[in-house]
Amino acid sequence: MLNRALLERYRCSESLADFSLSGELSPNAGYFKFGPNAVCYGQSAAGSRSPELVPGLYDTDNDVKIHDATVDLPFDPNSVIDNLRLERYATDHNLNGTQPLGRKALRLAYYSLRPLFPVSVRRHIQKVYLRGWDNRPFPRWPVDTSVENILEHCLAVEMKAKGLAEIPFIWFWPEGKSGCALMTHDVETTRGRDFCSALMDIDDEYGIKASFQVVPEKRYDVPESYLSGLRDRGFEIAVQDLNHDGHLYSQRDEFLRRAELIRQYRKQYKATGFRAAILYRNLEWLPELDFSYDMSVPNVAHLDPQSGGCCTLFPYFIGKTLEIPVTVTQDYSLFHIIGEYTLDLWKQQARLILGKHGLMNFIVHPDYIIDEKPQQTFRDLLAHLAKLRAEQNVWIPLPHEVDEWWRARVQMQLIDDGGTPRITGPGNERARIAYARLQNGQLTYSFDSQRATH
C-alpha cells in the first residue's frame, strides 16, 4: 500500500488515495525533489539521485503519470518518509558502529569529564564541536517540513487526478485546535531538581502544565516525595535516560542492561514517556525500552551532538512507541550556543510550525533558568504561548495527552453517512472534520460545520 503514510496523516477515505509505482525503483538511494518544496531521500524510478543535498536536485514531479484517476508515482512515499522520520539519510550520525573512531573517542572522553566542567567550559567545547552548524543544508533550519511537504503534494496530485476540489479528513488535533504546544523540563542536576517547585509556580502563573524528565541514577537523589510533589500539582513525570552519561546506545549489551533498569524506573515513576539524555538515539533499539511515547528525536539536529533530524512537525509511530519530536530549539542551545536571550528564534519557529498546524515541543531545563536573565526569557515564552492559546486556539496539553489523542485518532474512521462524512471510533466526540482544498494549485485547510458531523 503506497498510501499508508498519507492515510496516517489525513485519516481520509482509502478510496481517495490511490497510488501505484510508475516503474522499477533504483538500487541506490539519494536526494531528489517532488515539486518545488518537497525534498525526498530514497530510491526512485526516474531521473537521478544525489548523495548530498545540492542545488538542482532532480524533480520527480515531472514523472508523475495519471490514468483512470490513478496516480503513478516514481517513488514509494512510505519508504521516502520513513527514511526521513527514522533518519536513514543521516549516514554519519549513528553512535553504535558507523561513527568515525576518532569522533567516537572524543565523545567518550567528553562525557567522562563532562560532570567536572562548568557551563562556560562546556559551552566552548560544544561551539568548537558544532562549528559550521548554520551552513548545513539539510534538514532545513530552523524548521524542516519535508514530510509534510511530500504528503501535501501527494494529496494535491491525487485530488487533481480525481478532479476533486476538496477532500474531507479527520483534523490533526482535538476540538479543532489550530496546533499544539508542549512544555517539557529536563532536570539535569541537584540544583535543577531543587528549583522544580519554583518552576512549577512559574508554569502555573501562565496556566501551562509541563512534563519533568527525571534522571533515575547518579545525577541526584530522586525521593518519592519529589515525584509525588510533581504529580500532586498536575505535572507529568517522564524517565530521562538512566544516568545521563551519553552512553545509552553506545554498545548493544550495555544498552540491554540499562534498558531493563529503565523499564523498572518506568514502573516506579508511573511514567509512560521517555527521553534519552542529550537527545542521543538509536531508533531501531528505541522500542525495546517499551514506553508508550518518546521525545528524543529533533526536527532539525544541527545544534545537537548527534546530527540528523526527523523532518516532521507531527507525532509518528516507531513500532508501538509514539515519537513526539522535539521541534523547537532547546533553551541551552539558544542561550549558550547561539548566545541569544530573546524570543526571536522561538517566535519564528512557532510561526512556521503553526503555519503547518504542527506541534511545538519545547525543552527548558530548570538548571539553566534559575538566574534572572534566562528566567525572564522563559517567562516571556510562557506569556507568548498563553497568547497563542487564547488568540489562535493552540492546544497546550501534557505529553501523555498527545500520546492518547494520537493513538485514538489513528483508530478513527471517516465514513460516508448518506452523503455526509462522519467520524467513527472511540473519542470521536473530540474529533473534527476538516476539508483539504486546492486553491491556485496550493493545498489549504478549513472547517465546514454545515456539511460534517461527528
PESULSUL-V379607 format. One line per field, one symbol per residue. ss: DSSP state (H for helix, E for strand, L for the rest). phi: phi as a letter, one per 20 degrees, with the letter a starting at -180 (. if undefined). Layout:
ss->???
phi->???
//
This chain:
ss->LLLHHHHHHHLLLHHHLLEEELLLLLLLLEEEELLLLLEEEELLLLLLLELLLLLLLLEHHHHLEEELLEEEELLLHHHHHHHHHLLLLLLLLLLLLLLLHHHHHHHHHHHHHHHHLLHHHHHHHHHHHLLLHHHLLLLLLLLLLHHHHHHHHHHHHHHHHHLLLEEEEELLLHHHLLEEEEEEEEELLHHHHHLHHHHHHHHHHLLLLLEEEELLLLLLLLLHHHHHHHHHLLLEEEEELLLLLLLLLLLHHHHHHHHHHHHHHHHHHLLLEEELHHHLLLLLLHHHHLLLEELLLELLLLLLLLLLLLLLLLLEEELLEEELLELLLLHHHHHHHHLLLLLHHHHHHHHHHHHLLLEEEEELLHHHLLLHHHHHHHHHHHHHHHHHHHHHLEELLLHHHHHHHHHHHHHLEEEEELLEEEEELLLHHHLLEEEEEEELLEEEEEELLLLEEL
phi->.fegfffffelefffecdcbeeaffffddaebdcnfddedcqebdbmccdfcecfmgfdfgfdfccblmddeeebefffffffffelffefddfedqefgffffffffffffegfeefgffggffffffegngfdffbffeebddgfffffffffffffffemeebcfbegfcflmffaccddcceedcgffgfefffffffgfgdmcecddedefcmfafcffffffffffeneddcedmdcmendgdfcfffffffgffffffgffelddccbffmlfbcffeggffmdfcccddffcdfddgefopembdcfbedmeeeedfedcgffffffddfndcdegfffffffffffdmedededcegfdcfffffffffffffffffffffecmeeceegfffgfffffffefcddedmndfbedognffeecedcececlndeccbdbffdccf
//
